[in-house]
């Protein structure tokens, strides 16, 4: 494939992603993310067969809107950690690695 004729990446919005194992989610968090991901009015969570994507607001004015109300402290701690490290998308996938320091749940 000739990449010379492809458009430049200049000016294209990019963002940082962190992939974590779904073992970091409580059963309730998983259920609530599935509901959010299936809601056509929810545009920050996507549900898929083996996990979820959570897009985070990086705009300072909306940063508190990232926290998942009704979810566990565990997931909100992961969100706070991601934001502190400049992450704008969290991928929870069953095959991703676990992060030392975050609890895991066996359900």
C-alpha positions, 0 to 999 in steps of 0.5 A: 500500500502506498502511504505517500498519497494518503492525507496528512494527519495534521489537524486531525483530532486524536486522543489517548486511550487506556485499556483495562480488563473488565475484571475491574468492573463490579457486576452492577457497573457492568449492568449499568454500562450495558444499559447506558451503551444500549441507550440511543440518547447516551453518547459517551458509552458504547457497549460491545460483546466483550466490554465497553468504551467510555469516552471522557470529556476533557473540557474542564467545565464538563469534567465532573460529567465523566463520573458515573452516578449510581456506579461503584467507587471503583469505576469512578476511581478509574475515571479519575485516574484516567483523567489525571493521566490525560486519557480521553477514552477508557476501553474495558475489555475482557482480554485487556490487562489488569492495573495494579492498584485497582480492585478486581471483581470475580463474578 
